[in-house]
Amino acid sequence: MYKYDHYDHQMLTDRVAQYRDQTDRFLAGKLNDAEFLPLRLQNGLYLQRLAPMLRIAVPYGMLSSTQLRKLAFIARHFDKGYGHLTTRQNIQFNWPHLEDVPDILAHLAEVEMHAIQTSGNCIRNTTTDQFAGVAVDELEDSRPYCELIRQWSTFHPEFAYLPRKFKIAVCGTVIDQAATQVHDIGIYLMRDNQGEVGFRILAGGGLGRTPVIGQEIFKFVEKRHLLTALEAIMRVYNREGRRDNKYKARIKILVRETGVEEFKNKVLLEWHRIKDSAQTLTEEELDRCKGFFTDPAYLSLVDNPDQLAQQLQKNALFASWHQQNVRPHKQSGYAIVTVCLKETGVAPGDITDAQFDHLADLAENYSFGEVRISHQQNIIMADVQQDALHTLWQELKSHSLASDNLGLLTDMICCPGGDFCALANAKSIPIAESIQRRFNDHDALIDIGAVSINISGCMNACGHHHVGNIGILGVDKKGAEFYQISLGGSSKNKASLGKVIGPAFSQEEIPGVIETIVEVYKANRTPNEIFLDTYNRIGLDPFKEKIYAKAD
């Protein structure tokens, strides 16, 4: 992972000192709310329903064991003993005191972390596939390109005050796990006809009030032109994006209203002006960033299927966990382990200070001292020896980290909702818990198979409900909390936006509605057909008819 140099450390030290002075002046009444607003947003601080919320940047989701222990310390001493993982591979603390935030930022700086550009109208944390660098289906490791984008975009003088927030995702794997097509810019690594690796670049994707799937702007860009291509898109957006209406300020609105061909022409015109400039990447610069992401000191191991098979045969619980949470690794004798943070009764994505500490120990003992955060709000240990899987599973169990529902119906994406967020129309966490409790039989979950449920407390779509196979959106209905259901969404390679089935439901009705959806799916599926394929084949009407027939 990237290591800070002298300039990085000095910049963070200066930034913390600046924010400490700004906070002191605000608390002393020398800055009013409007003056303090952009200053706190530039440092990742929101004012939520009950307390401030601090969002911490985790570039492309990577964390060291040292950083995990620092997060445990912050959760223990400055929060209520836990943090929350987000769909942007970041971490949020929901209960810091405003006057303590400069101290938190100082602690973060000690371990090469910060909260810069996690809020505000700027380029946010660049995300990627959580298996980057170890996936067997990977064209090339996407992390060096994420790091290049991070360095280019952080404190970029031209893009510090964009019309609206801006999000970029990079995907280097065959199976897209980064929701690449619903970002302001989505980047796919690909090969051209000559076999050269470069980038296909989309723009104008996004969720929120107007969900849109990104459209192709560059069919193929050589590696050396990555940053100039992105710069060209950003310049057109920064010049022409609307600033008079925040609901129409995202690049997706600009692309739609301009028309994709006209927008593309404007980008290409800008690109040809800057294509061969100081921002053109050299081989030396590409190699420099790749040098931060070399393989760890893998042992020369061979897969031992017989030993693993014996362990799986002896312990059904271990076998169940292994089936759901362990994936193949590019290196012989190793495996990728996902720690699913979706235990029944726990808010999806929440992690305690003790679990932070325990994961730090496990990372050092089993995965070269590193973990990753996934878009799905889980933790990945990317480099585990296969012969250590059983022991690791036992240690995960000791801290309630061995949930075996990864990729199943209860492995939900869920925003904090009305329990915390001032923007939310309805609570999200109780909805997730009610579904978890209704579907708490593991054999039944296995029978249902792969299905994603995404829950958002409002139209801002922090829970990505539009691209859940089953999407749940909290809405206000004459002052009461109700929930709108959509079906057929996907953030994978064939991205799709879910369709709303009809009128909203009360909180109490939601588990039953989900149960009915599952019943319709099971009654109509063909052998080995997953939920999304069944939905795409039979359409919305059979689900809608059954749900509202029961409601009547």
N, C-alpha and C positions, 0 to 999 in steps of 0.2 A: 504494500500500500504506500501511498505518497507520504513522504517525510518532509517536514517543514525545514526550510533553510533559515539563515540569519535574518533575511528580509521578512520572511513570513512571521517569525517570532516578534520582530520589532513592530511590524504593522499591527499585530494583535495587541501587544502591550499598549501601544498608542491608542488603539481603538477603545480598549477597556477604560483607559484614563479619561478619554473624551466623554464616554457615556457616563462614567461616574460623576463627572462635573455637570453634565446635562441633567442627570437625575437629581443631584443635590440642588441645583437651581430650580428645578420644577417643584421639589418638596418644600423649598423655601419661598415659593410663590413668585419667583423671578421669571418663570416661564409659565404661560397659561396652557390650557389643554390643547388648543390648536397648534401652538408652537412646539409642544412636546410630542405631539402625535407622530410627525415624520421621523423624529429622532428615535423614538422607541420602536417604531416599525422597522427602521433600518437595522435594529438590533434584535429583531425577532420577538418583540413583546406585544401581545394583544391584551386588551381589557375585555374579559369574558363576563359571563353572567354572575359568577360568585367571586372570582379572583382573577388576577392576571394569568395569562398563559404564555410560557416561554417555549418557542420552537427552536430546537437545536439542529444545526446542519450536520448531516452524515453523508458526505459525498459518495455517490453511487452505492450507498448502504454499507460501507465497510467500517468495522470497528476493531480496534485492538483490545486485548485483555486489560491493558492499562486504562484505556478509555472506558471500558465497561465498569471498572471499579470506581472511576471518577463519577460516572453516572449513578452508581449505587450510593456514593457519598452525597451527591446532590439530592437524590430522592429522599435520603434519610434525614438530612440536615436542613433542607430548604423546601421540601414538599411534604406530602403525606405518605411517603414510603413507597411510591411507585412512579413509573413513567408510562407513556403511551406511544406506541409505534404507529407511524402514519403511512399512507399509501405512497408518499414521496420518499420513503426510506429514511425519514427523519424521526426525531424523538421529541415529544412534547411533555412539559411539566405543567400541570394544571393548577397548582396551588402556591406558587412563589409569592413572597411579598415584594411589592414594587421596589422598596428600598434595599432589598437583598440582591436584586438582579445584577448590579455591577460586581458583587462578590462572586456570584455564580459564573459570570462571564470570565472573571479572573481565574477561577478554578478550571474552567474549560480550556482557557489558553495554556494552562500548565501541561495539558495533554494534547495539544494541537487540535483543539476543537473551538467552535464559535457558533454564533447565531446570525451571522451576516447574510443578508439577502434570503432569509427564510420568510420574509414578508415584504410588503410594499410592491410598488409597480416596477419591478426589475426582473432580471432573469433568475429564477429560483434554482434550487438544487437539481442538478442533472441526474437522472435515474437510469438504471439499466437492469438487465437480467440478473437475478440473484445468484445464478450459477456461472457468471462470467469467469472465464479462465479455467474452468474445470469441466464444463459440460462436454459430453461426447458428441453433441450435434452442433458444436460451435464452429462457425466459419473462421473467426478470429476473436481474440479477447477484446471486448468493447471498452474495458476500463481505461486504457491509455487515452482513448478518444474522449471519454467523459472527463478525464483530468485535463486534457487540453482545453475542452470547452469551459471547464470550471475556471482555469487560469485566465482564459480570454474574457470571460463574462464577469468575473469578480471585479468590482469597482470600475467597470467599463464606463468611461466618462460620457459616452453618447447614449448609453442605455440605462442610466441610473433612474430616470423618471419617464418610463414608458407610458403609453396610454393606459395600460393595465398590466397585471402580473403576467409572467411569461414562463412556460414550462417546456423543457426539452427532455426527450428520452432517446436512448440509443440501444439498439438490439443487434447482437451478433450471433444469436442462436437461430436454429431452424424454427423452433417453436417459440413464439413471442410470449414472454411472461412479463413484459414491461409496459403493457397497455400503450404501445408506441403510437398507434394510429389515432389516439384521442388526446394527443398533446399539441401544443401550439406549433412545435416542430417535432417531427418524428424521424429518426435516422435509422436506416437499415444497412448493415454491412452486406455487401453482395459482390459477386464476380461479374465482370463484363465478358464479352465474347472471346476475349484473348486470355481470360483467366486471371486478370488483374483484380485485386480486391479494392473496392472503393465504397461509395455511399449512394444509396437512393434516399432522397430527402423529401419528406412530406411537410406541408404547412396547413394551418387553418383548422386543426382538430381541437377538440376540447369538449368539456361537459357543461355543468352549470345549467343556467336557464335555457340555453340554446345548444343542445348537444349536437356535435358535428364530428364526422370522421374526416381526418386530414386527407388532403389531395396532393398528388405528386407535383412537385415543383422542379426537382432535378431527377432525371431518370438515372444518371450515373455521374458522380463527381469523384475525381481522383483524390487520393488521400491528401496531397499537398494543398488542395484547394478547399478543404473542409471549412476552415474558419472564414475564408472570404465568401463562400457560398452562404454561410449562416449570417455573416455581416450584411450581405446584400438583402436577405430577407428582412433582417431586423431594421435596416435603414428605411426600407419601403414602409414597413409597419409603423416605425416611429414618426415618419413624416405624415402618413396619411391615415393612421388609426384615429378614431374619434376620441376626443377628450371632453366633449360636452355632455356625454351620457355614459356612465360607467357600465351600464347594462349592454351597451353596444360598442364597447371599447376594445374587446378582445380581437385578436387577429382573425379568428374564425368569421366574425362579422364583416371585416374588411374584405377577406377573400370572397365571401358569398356576395357582397354587394358590388364588388369590383368585377367579379367573374374570374374564375380560376385562370383562364387563358390570358386575360389582360393583366392580372396580378403577376403571372409568370413572366410576361413580357417586361413588366416594370422591374422585376427582380433581375432578369437576365441583363437588362440595360445597365443596371447598377453594378451587377457582377463584373461585366466586361470592363468597367472603369477601374475596379480594384482587384481584379483576379490575380494579376502579377504585381504584388505589392509587398510591403514589409510583413504582412500577415500570411503570406504564402509559406506553408510549412516546408522546412528543409528535412532531409533525411536525418540530419543530426538531431533536430528537435523531436522528430518522431521517435527516434531511438532513445532519446533522453526520457521521454514519458513512458515508453515501453519498459525502460530499465527499472521503474518503480514496481512493476508487476511481473517480475520473474517468478518461476516456479519455486516453491519452498524446497527444502532438502528432503525430497521423497526418498524413502528406502527402496531398494530393489526387491520388490515383493511380487508374488504371483497370486492370482486369485485362488482361494482354497474353498471351492464350493462344497466339498464334503464336510469340512468342519462346520461351516455356516449352516448347512442343511441339518446337521445333527442338533445344533442349538435351536434352530427353528422348530424342529420336530418335537423337542423336549418341552418347549414353552410356547403355548398358544398365544399368550399375551405379547411376548416378544415377537412372534411371527406376525401378529396383526400390526404391531408398530412398524416392523421392518417393511412389510408390504406397502404401507401408506407413506412412510416418512423417509425411506432410504432410496436414493437414486444412483445409477451408475456414474462412475468417475472416469475421466480420460486416462488416469494413471492406474496401471494394473495394481491390484491389492488394496485400493482405496475406494471410498464411497462418499457420497454427499448426503448429509443428514439434515433434515429440516425439523426444527423444534417448533411444534405447533402450539401457539399461545391461545388456544380456543377451548380451554377446559370449561365444562358446563358450570355456570354460575360466576364466571369471570368475564369482565368486559373484554371483547375481542381486541387484541393488541396491547393490553395492559401487562406490565411486567414489574415485579416488586424489586425493592433494593436487594433483598436476599437472593432473588433469582439472578439479578445482574451480577452479583458477586460470584454465585455458583457457576454461572456461564463463563465468567472470566477464568475460573479455575479449570473448568472443562476445556475451554479453548486452549489453554496452555498445555493441558495433558493430552489432548486428543486432536487438535486442529491447528497446530503451529501458531497459537496465540491470537487467532483472528476469527471473527464471525461476520455475517452479513445480515442486513435487514431486507426482507422481501416486500414487494409491492402489496402482497397479501397480508402484511402485518405479522409476519412470523420471523424466526431467527434461523439462519443457516450456518452449520459447521461444515465447511466445504471440503476438508481434507482429512477424513477419518479412516484409519486403517480398518479393513474389513474384519480382522481378527479381534478388534477392540469394540465392535458394535454392541455386543451383548453387555459388556461391562459399562459402556457409555449409557446404554438404555437404563440399566439399574441405577446409575447415578442421576440421570434425568428424573426418574420416578421419585427419588427422594425429595425433590423440590417441585413436584406437581408440574413437570415439564415433559411428560411422556405421553401426551394426548395422541391418539392414533386416528384422528379424524381428518388428517390433512387431505384437502381436495374433495372432501365430502360435504354434505349439506350444512353441517354445523361449523365448518371452517369458514365463517363469514367475514367479509370486510364490513367494518362498521365505524362510522364517525362518532365522536363523543356526544353529539346531539344536544338536546335541550337540558341535559343534566349539567352541562358546562357552557355551551356556546350561546352567546347572546343573539346570534343570527337564526338559530334553529326555531322551527315551527313546532317541533315535537321531539320527544325523547327517542333515542335510538337504542341505547344499551338495554333497557327493559324488553324491547322487542326481540333483540338478539337472544337474551336469556330465556324468554318464553319459548322461542323456537328450539333452543338447545334442550330445554327440559322436555318438550314434546317429542323430540327425536333423539332420545338419550340411549337408545338401544343400538349397539355397534353393529350387530348382524343386520338390523334393518337398514342402517346407513350404507353398509356394503352392498346390500341388495338394490338400494336406490342408485348408487354409483356416483359418478362425477357430476356435480351440479354446484354452481356458485350462487350464493345469496349475497347481495350488496345492499347495505342500508345507509340512507342519508337522512338527516334530520331536517333538511331544507333543500331548496333548489340549487344551492351552491354546489351540491353533489360531491362533498368531500369523501363520501362513502362509495362514489362511483356507481350509484344505483342504475344509471342508464345502461351500463355494460355488464350487469349481473345477469346470469341466466334467469334468475328471479330477482327483480329489483324492488326495493321497498323505499318509498319516499314519504317522509312526514309532512303533513299539510295541516294548515289551520282551517277549521270548519266552524265558523261562528264562535270562535274562542275555545273550541275543543280540539284535542289532538286526534287526528285521523291519519290513515296510511293508504297511499295509492300503490297498487301493485302493477308491475310491468313484467313481461316475459320476452325471452328471446335475445337478450343482450349478450355480447361477448367482447372481450378485449384482446382476443387472440389474433391469429393471422388473418382470419376472415372476420374482422371486427363488425359488429352490428349493434344497433341501438334498440333497446327493448320497446315493446308496444304496450301502452297502458290498457289494462283489460276492462276498465270501467270505473264506476263510482268507488270512492275510498271506503275503508273499513275502520272500525274502532280497534283500539289496542287489543281488546279481549278477543276479537274475531280473528286476528292474524294467524295464530297457530293453526286454527281450523282451516283457514284459507290455504295455507301452505300444505296442509295435509291433503286437501282436495286436489291441489295441483299435482302432488306426488301420485295420488290415486289415478288421475287421468293419464299421467305419463306411463305408469306401470301397466295400465290397461291397454295402452296403444303401442308400446314399444315393441320392436322386433328384437330377436336375440342379439345381445352385445351392443345395443343401440343406446347411446348416452342421451341424457335429457335434451340437450340442445338439438341433436339430430332429429329426435322425435318431434320436438316443437317445429322445427323447420319443415318437416314432412307433413304434419297434420294441421299446422297453423294455430291461430289464437282461439278460434271459435269453440272447439271442444272444451277447452279449459274454462272459457268464459261462461258457457252454458251450464256447466256443472257447478261452478262456484256460485253463480247467482240463483240457480235453482235451489241450492241448499240454503242460501241466505233468505230466500222467500219462504 
